[in-house]
């Protein structure tokens, strides 16, 4: 029984503590609220009745209405100024939307989404100043003001809220938008070559002028949206017009190789440089100016090289192409203007990389060996097997860069039965480039077959010497080194 009483007493103490604690907390909150007591009591309004236009802005086919509301203000004039500021802010935003929509309607913003344009409408300072120039002239049509008495921390003060209704004719808005578009357009159009008072000297200078206008319009999407140019067909979006003019100027340019390719017989010896000249002309300007070109080299229809070139101010492109690493064969060299046009001016020329033409002469101390044909055949086989691009002919000519000369010294030895032996005691080849000695081969010797006919023995000795050179890899390497240099 004692334990039960103790338990009840302990429980009573806990409940008393909780109740006392809650009461203390509530009292504390009430105390804070009383210390920060605030009330706002309506006093009067003028006019007496709240207008319907505050909750439902009027609509009209001829007029636009904007309702502005002030922040809480200390006097009537401050409240009215705040309300007018709010209304004008709405009007400025509306002007921006009309500018955007009118630009899209005129199809001058191809590829310019509203996601890009809308931030400019909100932030564009030029639009802001433009709109404010007109909006500042907008007067209030109607005001509605409410007065309150505010009690805060025991202090009383007046509090005013003002509503204003502004009215603008729709025709006035469109007229002002059109005037803005006209002023912006005239500023950009004056920079175009066809509107300039000073003549442009070349295609390049004209294209540069057009591109500067394009760049300026791209940096300012609002201007890009509204700018236009008057043409014989009516208004055209200035951005698209400028693009078309650049394309037209480049497309009108003609490009032609000045090399005579009428016979398709341009041959370039392997290792030499193929030189060509391209002329760019324009029907619009005397000079093309410095333009970018692409030079392409094709073999059997396959593109094997592409080289960027820039023309001179007179529109001349001088091309020099080494054939050192090109295999023998027919090539097409194509030139075209480098632009975004799918049908650029272009021209082409054909040329053949041909073997190096070299002559072979015979310097012999005997008339029994005077035919160089056998040497031509054997040495040509050596060149072909070593893939050396030289073609030998038997005539020594001054117009050939490379010349071979075979130097032969011989002796005749007697024997029994009136048979004589023919021996080439020394045979070497000199190789000349442009008349100057490049190298001299090692000397070789050879016997002819025994024969009662000494001429036949001499011919046999010549064939043996020629065969020795045909298999001489060191001799072939010297030739390769000589033409490679």
Buried (B, 14 or more C-beta within 10 A) or exposed (E): EEEEEEEEEEEEEEEEEEEEEEEEEEEEEEEEEEEEEEEEEEEEBEEEEEBEBBEEEEEEEEBBBBBBBBEBBEEBEBBBBBBBEBBBBBBBBBBBEBBBEBBBEBEBBEEBEBEEBBEBBEEBEEBBEBBBEBBEEBEBBBBBBBBBEBEEEEEEEEBBBBBBBBBBEEEBBEEBBEEBBBEBBEEBBEBBBEEEEEEBEBBBBBBBBBEBBBEBBEEBBBBBBBBBBEEEEEBBBBBBBBBBBBBEBBBBBBBBBEBEBEEEEBEBBBBBEBEBEBBBBBEBBEBBBBBEBBBBBBBEEEEEEEEEBEBBBBBEBEBEBEBEEBEEEEBBBBBBBBBEBEEBBBBEBBBBBBBBBBBBBBEBBBEBBEEBEBBBEBBBBBBEEBEBBBBBEEEBEEEBBBBBBBBBBBEBEEEEEEBBBBBBEBBBBBBBBEEEEBBEBEEBBBBBEBBEEBEBBBBBBBBBBBBBBBEBEEBBEBBBEBBEE
